[in-house]
Amino acid sequence: MVRQTDLVIIGVSAGLALGILISCLIFFGIRWCKKRSAHLRLSANESSVTTLPIRTNGLGTSTDFSASLNSSIATSRSESIKKSSHFSWSPQNKDRFASASGILKYSYKEIQKSTQNFTTTLGQGSFGTVYKATMPTGEVVAVKVLAPNSKQGEKEFHTEVFLLGRLHHRNLVNLVGYCVDKGQRILVYQYMSNGSLANLLYGEEKGLSWDERLQIVLDISHGIEYLHEGAIPPVIHRDLKSANILLDHSMRAKVADFGLSKEEIFDGRNSGLKGTYGYMDPAYISTSKLTTQSDIYSFGIIVFELITAIHPHQNLMEYVNLAAMDHDGIDEILDKKLVGKCNLEEVRQLAKIGHKCLHKSPKKRPSIGEVSQFISRIKQRRQRRLTEDNLSFASNNFSRAVSRLEDRQVELSRMSTISLTETV
Ligand SMILES: Nc1ncnc2c1ncn2[C@@H]1O[C@H](COP(=O)(O)OP(=O)(O)OP(=O)(O)O)[C@@H](O)[C@H]1O
């Protein structure tokens, strides 16, 4: 016969087991629900972002623009996926592509390892510290770690990831990944080995050639053209400046920091004055009305930085206004490193574009598409002139060689006549 105490023990044990089972079911049930709702939220975000259209026509005559636009959007995502050879599309790895258009999501540990425990500092910005990192694929990237005291909130950080994730162009510094882990927020960008335009203009370096400057200003205008005329809704950078233009290994320029700490989707809302002193459109300062034309103003300032190597904080505008009084006024404020090494007519043409961009009235400033066309024309004319110069140099050389040959022939025939006379 079963004793009464045994019955009690069996009853208590069964009760306990049942209790544990029910608690487990509740615990896992809650976790599943949480995961599911997070997943649904993410999917909703993804679809809302990936369906944001990118305009591919009506971009003026900027020749390679729409092609590069289409291909850059289509290929950069799949390339970044393909490039990660260590990475396979398995259900566990699905999380890596949680962001809008497939930019990679990294763990804090991965970032820590790739930056050798955050010892490879590239620089310091208002957002936080930037480190050089080598990813497991061998790809070198720049990693921006949001400072813990940064005003940039969680929500804005995610907006940036979703916004930058959909913007891809050869003249923008692309966002290739991000990390939200262990209370840290990190952005992973393409690495730009030649640093910022500001460093190249104002640093100790030997200086940029006129050819390089023309290519840089055209690259910048193409980057802005994509933001203003390629993206829907248009994206206003709001902080264009030489410090935010980065250069890659072949000195091609890319616009950086777009939207990092600025609300930039054009929605007509007034979200407070944002930008950098010296680059900010005076019309925007006085009216608080934000349009793409404010970026054109800042671009105009960069044009004159490239011509003069005078920083806007060193009275650049005063020099520029004085120079505007004469046809050749700009010659007086030309960067010393360019004197005698550039075509002054081209400098004046570029300065003319710069002046148009700085027009007091935003409506009278050219669109970025027009700016790109003006600069392209200067480059094309330059190219033609250089080719003609080369041809005429080659033909001069040829005529000199021919005349030397003729002289030689005369000399030879003269010598043979002399030797004949001597024999006779
Ligand atoms: N993608 C990159 N590749 C290489 N270097 C970079 C990259 N991004 C930033 N840097 C370097 O890191 C430094 C800090 O950059 P960051 O963009 O954070 O600040 P900033 O633009 O100089 O200033 P702010 O954030 O105040 O506008 C700069 O000197 C820049 O040269």
The ligand as a Gaussian input file, in Angstrom:
#p B3LYP/6-31G(d) Opt

LIG

0 1
 N       35.365000      57.086000     -44.696000
 C       36.487000      57.606000     -44.199000
 N       37.692000      57.182000     -44.634000
 C       38.831000      57.712000     -44.141000
 N       38.856000      58.688000     -43.207000
 C       37.693000      59.144000     -42.731000
 C       36.440000      58.630000     -43.181000
 N       35.451000      59.280000     -42.540000
 C       36.051000      60.162000     -41.736000
 N       37.379000      60.084000     -41.832000
 C       38.371000      60.909000     -41.120000
 O       37.978000      60.994000     -39.752000
 C       38.019000      62.344000     -39.299000
 C       36.744000      62.697000     -38.573000
 O       35.675000      62.582000     -39.484000
 P       34.194000      63.003000     -39.136000
 O       33.414000      62.869000     -40.384000
 O       33.723000      62.247000     -37.954000
 O       34.332000      64.476000     -38.672000
 P       34.405000      65.837000     -39.486000
 O       33.593000      65.729000     -40.748000
 O       35.852000      66.186000     -39.648000
 O       33.717000      66.814000     -38.481000
 P       32.163000      66.950000     -38.141000
 O       31.652000      65.598000     -37.768000
 O       32.175000      67.885000     -37.002000
 O       31.488000      67.498000     -39.368000
 C       38.289000      63.214000     -40.500000
 O       39.577000      63.769000     -40.338000
 C       38.286000      62.331000     -41.693000
 O       39.425000      62.600000     -42.477000

